């Protein structure tokens, strides 16, 4: 961006010297205050932080709410935002304390207090929504307040607790506006983030105005932004090609992404590594046709990730053979080691050992967005190879889809997982621990204890072997089958900069970094 501005300035000086109105080349204040429109296929489940645990909702939360901590672009360690300071105050990593920053006010004009912070964490755990983030706070025992000091008392050592505080689960709400025991209804948001939500239509748009009262880590609150939500990647593509939006984020169709080039005129393209993964989750309960681990292993022998990545996603995702994605501590290739290539014969042997008659009939659910339908069709084709399984596909709108798996009504379902924070722990208890967010019914005490033990290490580099062990157990028990790891793409028109800072795998969606050039 610096080089562009330098060129504009140089031209300005040359034109001024010959008496031409070079000022016309610089953006006017009116242009600077224009709204930047951002398109996405992510959906917002709820405007209440206690009722949402998904990428679309948290992207909005990171702009309209504050947490005690946040992440700077490119950093893997959280920094104080609504807090003045935070840190563990014991050597056992069981007592975490923050000092609240002064001068933070809610939209009502009331000053935020430490009681609001306590209230926000308490209500997440009390409400315990089926699709909320309560499970992320499993190690939080209680919260106490003295003056501006908030102390979190943990039930077990948890070096990852600061990471969790910095997520959407740590969003601070106005205790006078949000009921203690139920989710808030309606479209109002009372947060203290860098933006105020001034208008919202579910599934369509969110209008954000810079919060002039913001007091926190950020130096500036950015330009006015309108988030536009699209029901599918094809609709996002149409909006981008029709110049209805200035920025296209998650997710354009694979065929469009595969054809993007940074040298294309009229647009700016950012491609980066991502820790987002997608897994096929399997219902392990006694009532499920997939209850026997040998049946689930048989499914694992039939999945061809390379073909899925090449045919459905045009090479815009990488095949994934582990619970933890490449780039994070503990990444392994446990599923490749156990199931190196597609084998109908190996799958057939396992069904015979289990005493199960083929075909095994089960229901496969998916959310109706992006390339999920095409992916489901390809997986159905692979899993039905050799006549060993019979797969019934069922597509759902996003909110209904969440409820279907959260209440155990599906046999199998494919869901993407965006890292809550840049640490392997976010792929542990939330996905394969007892009572996991993905609600597969899977429970393995060894896995639970290994994950819990890994949280004792303040030096996160020491957890690699623990998570490799967990992944070996998961490859044997197969409560899920890893499918792929996404690459991150952000496309903007040539007049908008900052797209490279929008999303970096920390769960923070930095709309305030977007700017007119």
RONUKOL-478891 format. One record per residue: residue in one letter; x, y, z of N, C-alpha, C in turn. Coordinates in steps of 0.02 Angstrom, whole numbers, plus 50000, padded with zeros to 5 digits. Atoms other than C-alpha are relative to their C-alpha. Layout:
BEGIN
AXYZXYZXYZ
...
This chain:
BEGIN
X500414994050000500005000050000500435006350000
X499554994249995501455011850039500235002149931
X499744998350066502135010649862499485003449957
X500544996950039500435015149787499935007350020
X500084993249978500295030649894500595004349979
X499414996350021502075035849852499955001949926
X500084998450071501675034749666499495005549991
X500514994850006500105045149689500295006850019
X499714993849977501085058249785500485002849947
X499544997750050502425059049651499645003149941
X500404997350056501125061649515499705006750020
X500284993849975500305074949622500495005849993
X499504994850002501935084749632500165002149928
X499864998550070502265083449446499445004149970
X500574996550029500515088949398499935007050030
X500054993549969500525103049524500515004849970
X499484995750029502135109449447499805002849932
X500204997550066501315111149276499305003150003
X500634996349992499735118949348499384996049991
X500595004350008498565104049336499744998150069
X500315001549935497355099949477500144992950022
X499815006749978498295084949543499604997550059
X500385002049942497225084949699499434995249983
X500565004350019495885076049599500194992550001
X499785006949998496955060249602499964997050070
X500035002449932496845059049792499274999050022
X500685001149978495285051849875499755005850042
X500304994749960494125065049944499784997250066
X500245002449936493515064150124499344996349992
X500645003350013491815059550055500114992849977
X499845006850023492595044549965500254995750058
X499715003649944493545039750122499454997450047
X500545001949954491915038950221499484995449968
X500465004750033491035027950093500014993250034
X500055006749970490435011250155500354994849957
X499685005650034491484996150110499554994050008
X500455005749997490394981250066500394993549995
X499645006449996491004963750111499504994449993
X500455005750010490174947950048500284993650028
X499795006449971490224930950132499434994949995
X500515005349997489314914250130499934997450071
X500085001949931489584912150317499335002550026
X500644998149972487974912850417500075001750074
X500014998149929487594920750586499454995950034
X500485004149965486754908550704499595004250050
X500334995949949486364921150842500415006350010
X499664993849983486774939050889500205000150074
X499845000649929486964933351070500614995450007
X499395004149994488734927051112499894993450037
X500135006249964487984913751227499664994849956
X500395004550042487044906051081500314998549932
X499685001350065488324904450941500714997750009
X499325002750000489894894350912500174998149928
X499865001250070490244896250727500375006049971
X499564994950029491374906250612499625006349980
X500384994250022490024917650541499805004550057
X500214996149942489374923050711500605003350033
X499414997349967491104925250786500345005449960
X499724994750042491684935550637499655006650016
X500374994049983490314947950679500155002150072
X499864998449930490624946850867500665003650009
X499344997049991492454951550847500015007349979
X500054993050020491874968150775499525004150043
X500504996249961490394972750886500064999050075
X499885001249929490944965451053500755000650015
X499325000649977492534966351154500074994050045
X499815004949951493384952351247500565003250041
X499454997449960494664955151383500655000049960
X499415000750041495974949551257499814999549927
X500115000850071496154949751069500674997949968
X499395001750036497444945350935500185005549951
X499764995650052498494957250834500114995949938
X499915003650063498654952750651500684996649997
X499385003750007499944939150625500294997350065
X499745002249936500164935750811499634993750024
X500325006049973499824919150899499895000750075
X500104998949929499804926651073499515005850010
X500504994749989498324936951138500295006050036
X499794993749968498524955051192499385003150034
X500574997049965497434965451311499585004449955
X500464995650036495894973651236499555003650051
X500404996949948494514977051363500374999850067
X499585000349940495814972451494500595004849994
X499374996249998497264983351546500584995250004
X499485005249995498254967751589499674993550021
X500245006649981498004949051612500594995450011
X499485005049990499024934451676499834995150054
X500075004849947499124918951781500355002650062
X499714997649937499464922751964500214994350045
X499755005749963499964905252017500424995749953
X499575004350040501204892251958499644993849974
X500395006050020499864878851937499565001349939
X500424998150058498984888351795499264998650014
X500705000949981497324887651888499665006550022
X500304993649981497074905951934500235005449950
X499844995150052496984918951795499655006550017
X500284993649977496734937351833500105005549948
X499974994350046496344952651728499795006450037
X500194993449977496244971251768499625003449943
X500414997050052494844979851672500265006949981
X499824993450025495274994751563499465005050018
X500494994849984494435010951614499765003549937
X500244995950056493375021851500499604996449947
X500405003850049492395008151410499275001050016
X500724998849989490555012251387499584996149951
X500485003450042489085002551320499605005249960
X500404995350039487915010351190499525004250042
X500454996449955486765015651334500365005850034
X499614994949966488175026551401500264997650068
X499785002749936488415015551555500714997249994
X499315002550000490225011651598500024992550013
X499895007149988490774993551585500354999150067
X499685001649936491234985951753500234992849999
X499785006949994492064969951807499414995350010
X500605004149992490334963651854499714998049933
X500245001850067489854964151670500414994249971
X499575005450024491344953051630499804993450033
X500215006049964490884940451765499324997549975
X500685001650023489064940951709500024996649932
X499975002650069489544937451528500244992850000
X499755006949997490564921851570499514995450036
X500485004149962489294915551697499404998049958
X500615001650037487834916651578500134995149942
X499835004950052488734907051439499954993050030
X500015006649968488954892551561499304998250025
X500675001449973487204894451636499514998249944
X500475001350056486264895151470500174993449966
X499765006350028487324881051397499604998049938
X500375001250063486524882451225500304994149962
X499775005750041486614867051113500495002249947
X499564997650053487474877750981500435005850025
X499594994749970488374889451102500694997650020
X499305001549986490174890051165500154997750071
X499885001949930489934883551343500544994750007
X499515005449996490994868251307500725002649998
X499334997050005492474879551269500255002250069
X499834997749933492434885351451499964994450051
X500095005949957492444867851524500465000250061
X499544999749943493944871551638499865005950046
X500154994249958493174887451708499534997950057
X500405001849942492554884051884499565005750023
X500384994249976492034901351943500385006449984
X499724993450012492334919951921499845004450061
X500114995349945492574932452063500255006849980
X499854993150017492684951352059500155003950063
X499844995249948493524964052171500205006549965
X499864993850035493444981852105500034998949925
X499905001050072494124981751926500374993649985
X499625006250008494964964951953499534994149992
X500405006050013494214949151878500464994050007
X499595005949989494884932451938499624993849977
X500295006250025494524916251846500324994150037
X499765005849963494654900651953499864993749958
X500065005750045494984885351845499984993450039
X500085006549966494514867551891500604995549989
X499395003850013496134860851817500495004749964
X499524995750034497744868451749499835000749926
X500184998950070497414876451580500395005949972
X499584994850031498794885951490499655003249940
X500354997350059497584888451345499435004850019
X500564995849980496324898351448500045007149972
X499974993350031496974915351388499785000049927
X500225000550069496684909551209499235000049997
X500735000649999494874905351253499675006550019
X500274993449981494594922151336499975004749940
X499964995650059495084930351171499524998249945
X500475002150052493734921151073499325003250008
X500694997649994491904924951042499664997850063
X500295002349937491524914951199500135005050056
X499834995049950492334929151297499705006849987
X500324993650016491254942851220499645002850062
X500294996849941490724955151355499355003649982
X500654996950014488884960151358499795004450058
X500294995549950487904973351452499514996050043
X500415004349957487154964251602499295002850009
X500674997149994485664976251599499584998849938
X500365001150063485204971251421499924992649982
X500015007150018485524952451414499764995950059
X500265004049944484484940451521500504994850023
X499515004549971485474929251637499914992749979
X500125007150011484634912751598499754998049932
X500245001550068484024914051418500355004449950
X499694996050053484654920351252499585006349987
X500354993850016484214938151204499694999349931
X500345000350064482954939251063500055006849965
X499984993750037482824952450927500675001149966
X499404998550039484164960950823500445005450031
X499594994949968484904972950949500644996950029
X499365002049972486724971651002500275005650043
X499734994949955487454980851151500714997950020
X499305001649988489324978551138500435006149998
X499534994449997490874989351150500574999349951
X499485001150049491864983550999500145006049956
X499834994450044492614994550863499435002249955
X500584998250041490934994550772499364999450041
X500685000649975489124997250817499564997149945
X500475002950048487804986650732499405004549997
X500554995150006486554999350666499404997249963
X500575003250034485484987850558500194992849986
X499865007150012485314969150536499384996649973
X500525004350028484274957650428500304993049995
X499725006749997484594939250462500054996949931
X499885003350063485354930350314500105004749942
X499934995250054485514946550215500565005050012
X499504994849991486534960650290500065002350072
X499864996849936487334968750441500365006649986
X499714993450011487704987450439500405002050061
X499544998449945489194992750545500285007049993
X499724993349997489685010350593500565000250052
X499454999649952491345014450679499755002650068
X500204998249932491125015750868500475005550026
X499584994349979491765033050916500184999650074
X499875000749929491725027751099500464994150017
X499595005949988492835012551075500635001850041
X499394999349960494225010851205500304993150009
X499695006649996495384996151184500674999849966
X499335001150030496904989051096500105003749934
X499944997250067496534996050923500135007550001
X499854992850005497205012950869499465003749961
X500544996950038495765016250748499454994949987
X500575004550007494055009050712499774998949928
X500145001750069494055008750523499455003949967
X500514996850042492805013550388499324996750011
X500655003249997490935010450384499994993749956
X500005006450035490614992550329499294997149997
X500615003950004489124982850266500184992849983
X499915007150013489214964050280499384997449964
X500565002950037488134955150151500074992450001
X499995007349994487684936950178499654996849941
X500285003350059487384925450031499894992650015
X500215006849984486524908550036500444994749966
X499565004850033487804900449921500575003549965
X499414997150032489484903049839499855002649930
X500184997550066488654905149669499695006950004
X500304993349991487664919949735500545005150019
X499444995649983489254927349810500395001749937
X499654998950064490094925149641499635005149957
X500404995450041488664934149553500065007150027
X499934993349969488784948649677500685002949986
X499324997650013490664949849652500075002149926
X499944998450072490574949349462499565005949981
X500454994450013489124961649466500215006450035
X499724994249964490184973749570499525002750052
X500454998049945488884973849708500365000250067
X499615000149939490234970949839500725002149984
X499314997950009491994977749864500504994750020
X499565005349974492714962649954499604993550002
X500315006649995492314944149937500444995750045
X499645004249953492804933250084499734992949994
X500235006850001492304915550130499284999449976
X499545003550043491874907750008499745000349928
X500175000350071491854909749819500044992749976
X499985006950025491584893949713500714997749986
X499325002650013493114882649695500265001749930
X499774998650069493174885349506500225007349992
X499804993050002493294904149535500665000950038
X499404999449960494604902649672500614997249964
X499435003250034495694890949569500255004249942
X499804995850057495724903849429500255006850019
X499784993449978496214918749535500755000849990
X499294998450007497874927349503500125007050027
X499834993549973498714941649593500145005149945
X499854995450056499134948849422499385002249962
X500624998050035497314950349369499865007450010
X500144992949992496874968549334499345001350035
X500634997949969495554977449437499834996650065
X500155003349936495684966549592500644998550038
X499455002049957496794962049738499844993150029
X500115006949979496994943749784500494998350056
X499595002649945497624936849950499864992650008
X500055007249987497944918149963500484998450056
X499575001649943498624911450127499814993250028
X500155006349966498754895550228499465001250053
X500544999449952497314892150344500004993750044
X500065005849956497004880750493499284997450000
X500685002650005495194877850441500014992949971
X500045006950023494804859450420499274998049989
X500675002850008493324848950368500044992650013
X500015007149981492884832050441499314997049986
X500625003850002491564818850416499914997050069
X500135002349931490844816050591499524994149999
X500405006249998490094799250637499684999050068
X500375001249939488764795350766500204993350029
X499755006349969489524782450885499534997050051
X500465002549949488004779950997499724993049984
X500255006950008487224762751023499434999549951
X500575000150046485704767650920500205001149927
X499774998250067486764772150769500224993849961
X499755005650041487114760150624500765000149995
X499274999550002488914766250640500314999250069
X499785000649931489094761650824500634995750008
X499425004549994490404747950794500615003449968
X499414996750028492164755350770500264996649937
X499785003450061492514741950638499605002449939
X500414997250055491084748950533500285006949981
X499724993450013491824766350551500684999649966
X499365001050033493544759950504499904998149927
X500165001950069492764752250349499865006249958
X500134993750035492134769450301500665003749985
X499364996650009493884776550325500404997149942
X499645003250056494574763950200499725002149932
X500334998550064493374770450066500075007349979
X499964992850016493734789250072500635001549959
X499454997950043494814796249932500045007750002
X499954992749990495334813749987500285003649939
X499704996850058496414817449836499485001349945
X500514999350051494964814449719499495005450021
X500474994949974493814825049829500295007049990
X499684993550005495054839549832500065002249927
X499894998350071495364838649644499355001149962
X500614999650041493604835949577499485005050026
X500504995549971492494845649698500285006950013
X499724993649977493694859149756500545002849954
X499524997450050494824861349602500685001950030
X499344998949972496384860449708500065005850048
X499984994349953495894874849824500014997850073
X499925002849933495974863249976500534994649995
X499505005449998497314850850030499724994050037
X500225006049965496924832750077500285000050071
X499795000049930497004830650266499944992950029
X499985006749972497494814750357500075000050076
X499934999749928497454820550536499485004750030
X500454995749964496394828950667500265007250001
X499694993449995497614843450684500305001949932
X499774998150066498004853250525500755001449997
X499314998250012499694856450450500135007250023
X499834993349976500574871450527499925000950074
X500084999749928500054868050706500404994450034
X499635004949961501054858950839499594993550007
X500345006549992500634840350843499704997149938
X500285002750063500104838450662500334993349983
X499735006550019500304820550603499634997649938
X500355003050057499714808850465499684993450022
X500255006149969498814796250575499524996149955
X500485003550043497424792350450500334997249937
X499635002750057498654790150307500374993750022
X499635005849974499674778350415499544994050009
X500475005549987498124768150459499624997749938
X500415001450060497194769150292500335003449940
X499594996650050498504773250159499685001249932
X500344998850064497394771250006499324996550001
X500695002650003495594767349960500024992449988
X500005007350007495234748749982499324997150018
X500655003149989493544740549960500104993350036
X499875006549970494304723850009500125000550076
X499874999049928494954730350178499355001750036
X500634998149970493264738250212499534994050007
X500435006049999492354722050169500214995350057
X499755004449947493464712150289499775002450069
X500204997149936493044723950432499264998950014
X500725001249991491164722450403499874992650016
X500075007249986491344703450402500194998550072
X499785001049931492314704050567499475002550050
X500514997149956490934714950642499354996249998
X500625003950006489604702550587499435004249973
X500504995450027488704716250492499864998349927
X500205001450069487734712950332500035006349957
X499984994550047488044724150183499374999949957
X499714993449986487464736550134499775002850067
X500174996549938487524746450297499675006649980
X500404994350020486174759750280500075005650051
X499964994449953486464777050356499855006749965
X500174993450025485994795350338500595004850007
X499444995350004487274808550288499705007049992
X500264993250004486804826750327500535005049984
X499534994650016487594842650263499625006649998
X500304993350004487274861350265499995002449929
X500094997750069486624869050105500375006649987
X499624994150019488024881150065500674998049971
X499365001250034489634882549965499964993649958
X499995006050043490124866049883499794993750039
X500185005649957489354855150020499594994649964
X500425004950035488074846849906500424995849952
X499565003750047489384842249775500474995450039
X499565004049958490534836049913499634993850025
X500405005649974489154825249988499874994849945
X500135004650056488764817749817500634995949984
X499385003650014490594813349788500164994950055
X499885004749945490764805549961499514994249999
X500495005450007489164795649936500244994949948
X499745004350053489914788749775500584995750025
X499425003749974491524783949864499794994850052
X500195004449944490684776350017499554994249977
X500425005450025489484765949913500374995249954
X499595004450043490914758049815499994992950026
X500015007049981490774739249816499364997750033
X500655001949973489004739649882500014998750075
X499955001349929489564739750064499565004650043
X500414995249963488584755150118499465002949953
X500544996450035486964763650067499915006650035
X499994993449970487014782450098499405004149977
X500554995450015485474793650108500245007150016
X499774993149990485954811950083499415004450019
X500524995249979484974825650172500335006850010
X499734993349993485344844150152499545004350043
X500384995749955484814857250281500265007149996
X499774993249990484854875950301500445000150062
X499475000249950486294880650415499764999450072
X500235000149930485364884150578499674993350017
X500335006549989484294868450559500524994450001
X499475005050002485844858350515500364999550067
X499675000049935486694863650677499574996350052
X500455003249951485174858050777499954992449988
X500055007150016485114841350686500584996150031
X499455003749971486864836250737500065001150076
X499954998649928486774844750908499524995750041
X500495004249965485284833850953500074992649981
X499855007050015486044817750884499544996749950
X500495002850047484814815450741500304997649935
X499685002250062486094811650605500484994350014
X499515005449994487174796250574500705002549982
X499374997150022488534806050485499875007049975
X500094993250024488804824250443500695003249988
X499384996650018490164834750361499965007350021
X499994993149974490634851150447500715002649998
X499354996749996492064863450430500125002450071
X499824997749934493004868450586500545005449993
X499534994550001493834885450598500315000550069
X499664999949935495144886050736499765005950042
X500194994749954494554895750888500605004450018
X499384996549983496354900550923500584995849972
X499445003450034498074895950853500374995150045
X499715005049957498404880650960499664993349987
X500325006550014498104861850936499434998350047
X500525001449951497004861951091499305001149972
X500664998550028495574869350989499734994349957
X500225005950038495524853050889499944993950045
X500015005649953495524842251046499314998750029
X500625001549964494094842051171499395002149961
X500584997550037492954852051057499764995249946
X500185004550055493004838650922499964992650021
X499985007249984493434822051006499974998650075
X500075001249929493254824551193499304997750019
X500665001949976491824817451295499555006250004
X500454994250001490324828951269500225005349952
X499724995250048491164837251120499465004249966
X500454995550037490384851551023499684996549941
X500265003350060490174840150873499524994350018
X500535004449975489094828350980499974993249964
X499995006650031489654811850904499834994450048
X500115005249950489374802651067500644996350018
X499365003449988491204797451067500285001850069
X499714998949934492024795351237500574995150010
X499425004149988493774788951270500405003250056
X499674997049941494524791951443500735001549987
X499294998850015496294790451377500085006449960
X499984993950040495954803951247499855006150044
X500184994549956495104815051377500595001950046
X499464998849953496534813151500500635002849966
X499424997450037497874816251369499905007349982
X500154993050017497024832251311500055004350063
X499984996249937496804837951491500725001050023
X499314999649979498614834151530500395005049958
X499644995550045499204844051378499895007350019
X500154993149982498394859751450500445002550058
X499564998149946499674859751591500625003649976
X499374997450026501074865451476499935007249978
X499984993050021501374884051468500385000749935
X499635000350063502654880351332499624995349954
X500445004050040501464874451198500374995449951
X499615004450042502864866551099500084993150030
X499925006449965502894852651229499404995349992
X500605004150004501164846151183499984995649938
X500015003550064501654838551015499864992550008
X500085007349992501804820551075499314998250027
X500675001349974500184821551174499484999949944
X500514999750053499204826651020500124994949946
X499895005550047500054813850909499684993650028
X500315005849968499474800751034499245000349993
X500724999250008497704807751030499784998349928
X500185001350070497694807050840500054992749981
X499965007250011498254788950840499384996550028
X500615002849970496794784750956499395001549956
X500564998050042495594794350845500004996049934
X499965003950062496214785250689499784992850012
X500215006849984495874768750778499254999750014
X500705000149980494154773350849499545003149947
X500354996750056493594784250700499335003150020
X500614996149989492304795950778499915005449946
X500014995350056492734806950629500514997749949
X499525001350054493644805850463500235006749972
X499764993650029494744820750414499944999949924
X500094999650073494394826750237500515004749968
X499554995250032495344842550194500155006150044
X499804993849967496204858450250499965005649948
X500144994750049495684874850169500595004949993
X499594994150011496724888650092499555006050007
X500404994049988496134906150136500075004849941
X500004995250055495634918149996499595006150018
X500374993749995495124936350006500125003949936
X499954996250062494744946149848499675006850010
X500294993349996494464964849841500115003749935
X499874996050059494304977749706500635004250011
X499354996649996495824988449668499995006250044
X500054994049959495175002949774500014998550075
X500035001949929495144993149938500634996350020
X499415003449973496684988250038499854997050068
X500075002949933496934978350198499714993050001
X500305006650002496174962050138500454994650028
X499535005049975497754952750188499984999350075
X500055000349927497384956650371499334997550025
X500695001349981495564951650368499934993850044
X500085006449965495734933650427500664996350001
X499355003349996497294924850490500004993750043
X500035006249962496674909550583499955000850075
X500074998949928496494917650754499275000850020
X500714999249984494604919050741499775007250000
X500174992950002494664938050727499925002249928
X500164997750068493864945850572500095007650000
X499794993049992494734962750555499725004749947
X500314995450047493504973350460500305007050004
X499724993349991494334988850533500655001049962
X499384999250039495904985150431499865001549926
X500174998350069494964987650267499985007649992
X499974992750010495225004950192499995001549925
X499964997650069495015014750033500715002349985
X499324998050021496635017449938499975006249957
